[in-house]
Amino acid sequence: MDKVIAANWKMNKTASEAQGFMARLKELFDGAVPEGREVIVFAPFTALEATARSAGALGWVQAGAQNLYPAEKGAFTGEISADMIRSAGAGIVLTGHSERRHIMGEDDKTVASKTLFALQHGLKVMLCIGETLEEREQGLLRNVLERQLITAMSFDAGLLSGHSFYVAYEPVWAIGTGRTATPSDIAGAHALCREIMRSIAGDEAFSIPLLYGGSVKASNAGEILLLDNVDGVLVGGASLEAEQFSKIITA
């Protein structure tokens, strides 16, 4: 399985800035496809089409959306549908990111609804899960991961086939804080995630890429990618500069 290197730009980059980033990435790799790497860029909606167009020209980057609404159309001001995402040229969407859960108030049921809807409407999904510092200190890591995974994966396992589903473990206390979980923390949580995923999806769980997200940067990405059950990384702030992101791609 190739290592998945995913960028989440969050609320950063205009369309022109996205194009500039992708052009610089092309220069840094001289048009070559990075060996053993699957690269995804989750762009804001206003830059999604520009990112997808540039990614298509580059040939080895997938463009992804950061959110969607679980309806085909309707009176949902400010929301975006799966068809809109596909028409912009993107083929994958994030669900359950900690900022959507803890800032925007999305509960497990909402995340599950978005996850299932996206898969049923032809999009790949990267489901984000993870615990807060309070939950970890109270010994609730397993409880949180089981609840989030079981709720979000309560659909026909056939939707998991064809490399359409990814999981990103992101401890909330290590996102944007500069604080990174130790290798032991990451390995332990990923082993637990894989165990829970297998209880839901059987052996299909071993084909689901399991990423780590939480203050990933060029200086620690290589060590993280070598850990058992770590199939890639979801990168926030360190993905905003093409030079830094390129170093993570090749870590």
N, C-alpha and C positions, 0 to 999 in steps of 0.2 A: 504494500500500500504506500503510495506517495505521501509525503508529509504535506499537510494542508497549512498554508500560511495565509491567514485572513486579516485584512485591514478593516477596522471599523472607524471611519472618519467622524462619526457622530455629527454634531452640528458645526461642521467645518467644511470649507471649500465651496467656492462658486463654480459654475460650469467651466469658466476659463482657467481657474486654478486647477481643477481636476484634469483638464486637457494638458496643462503644463506639467503636472505630476507624471502623467502617463508618458508624455514625450520624454521626460527625463529618465524614467524607468527604461524606456526603449534604448536610450543612449547608454545607460549603465550596463545593460546586458547585450548591447550591440546586436539586438534582434534575435538573440539565441533563447531557446526555451530552457529555463533552469532545470537541470536533471533532478528527477525524483521529487519534484515540488508541484503542488497544485495551488495556484494563487487566486485569491478572491478579494475583491475590494467592495465593501459595503459603503455606498455613497449616500449623501442626503438626496432627497427627491429632486430638488432643483438642479442637481448636478448628475442625476442618474443617467439620463440619455447621453450626455457628453462623455461620461465615464464608460458607458457600454460601447459607444462608437469607438472610442480610443482603445478600449480593451480588445474589441474585435479586430482592429487594425494591427494591434500588437500580436494577437493570436494565442497567447497563453495565459491571459488573465480573464477571470469571470467577473462580471459586474453583479452586485447584489443590492437589494433594498434593505433598509433598516427596520421596516415595519409594514404592516398592511392591516386592512379592516376585513373581517370575515363576512363579507357580503359582496354580491356581484356588482351592485350599483344601488343608488338610493340617496335619501336625504341624510347624509353623514358628512356634514361640513368639515373640511380640513382633513378628511381621510383619503386613503388611496386603495384601489382594488388590485387583485391579482392580475386582471387583464391590463390595467394601466402599467403595472410593473413590467409585464412581458412586452407591452407595446413600446416601452422605453428601451428595451433590449436586454433587460436583466432576467436571470433565470433562477435566482435564489434569494431567500429573504431570511432575516434574523427574526426569531421570536423569543420572548421571555428574557430579553436582556435586563440586567439588574436595574438599569436606570428606568426602563419601562415599568418594572415591578415596583420599585421603591420610590421613584419620583412621580411617575404617572399613575400609580395605583393599580396596575394590572394584577389581578389575582390568578391563581393557578387555572381556574376554569376559563378565564379569558385567554390566557396563553395557550391552553389546550385547543380552544375553539379556533384560534388563528393558525395554529400548527396544522390541524386537520384540514382546515379550509384551503390553506396554501398547497398542501400535498395533493388534495383532490382536484385542484385547479392548475396542475401542471408546473408548480414551482418546487424547487428543492428547498429544504428548510435547514437552518442551523439553529437548534434549540439551545438556549442558554439556561444554565442552572447554577445554583450556588448558595452558600449560607452567609449570613451576617456574622460579625464578630461575636455578638451576644449569643447567637445560636450555637456557634462553635464552642464557646466557653461553657455553655450549659450542656455540652455533650450531645447536641441534637443533630450532628452532621448527617448521620444515616437517616434519621427521621425526615429531615428537610429534603435530601436527595431522593429518597423513596417517594415522598409526596409529589415532588415536582416531576420526576420521571414517569411515575405510574399515571398521574393525571394527564400529562401531555402526550403519553404514548398509548393511550387507551383507544386504539383504532386498529383496523385490520393490518396485521403485520406485513401483508403484501405491499403496502405503501412504502415500506422500508427498503424494498429491493431496488436495484438499479442505481445504487449510489445516489439516492435522492435525499438522504437524511443524515445530518451531522449533529453531534452534541458538543457543546462547549461548557466545560466546568470553569466557572469564574467565581472564586471566593469574593464576596462583596467587599470585604475588608481590605482586599489587595488591588482594588480597581481605582486607578488615578490617585493613589495615596503614596506611591513610591515604595510601598511595602510589598514585598513579594513573598509568597508562601515558600517555605523551604522545600528542597527536593523531596524530603520525606513526607511533608504535608501533601505535595502534589501527587506523588506516587500512591500514597495511601488513599486519597480521595478518588483518584482515577481507578484504582483497583475496585473500590466500592461501587463506583458508577458502573463499571463493566459488569460486576456481579448483579447489580439491580437490573441493568439492561438485559442481561441474559435471562433473568427470571421472567422478563416481560416478553422478549422476542426470541428466546432460544438461541441457537448458534448464529442466527442472523446478526446478533449483537456484536460478533467479532468483526463483521464487515462494516460496522458503523464507525466512521472516523470520530475519535474522541479528542477534542482540543482542550488546551489550557489557556485561560485568559486572566490576566491580572498583573499589570505593571511589567509586561513582557517588553524587553528591549534588546538591542544588539548584543549587549554584554552578557545576558543570561539566556538568550534563546537557544543557543547550542546545547547547553547543559540540560535545559528543560526537554528539548526534543529527543534526547537520548534516554529519557526515563521510560520505564515499562508502561504500556497502555496510554502513552501520549502520542497521538497521531498528527499533532499539529498545534499551532498557537493562534489565538485571536488577539490581535494587537490594536491598542487604542492610540494613545498619544504618540508613540514611537512610529506609527505608520503615516504620520502627516508629512514627513520629509522623505522624498524618494531615496536619498542616499542612505538614511538609517533603515528604511524598510528593505532596501536591496540587501543590506547586510544580514537582516533577519531571514530573508528568503534563502540566502546561501549559508546560513549558520549550520 
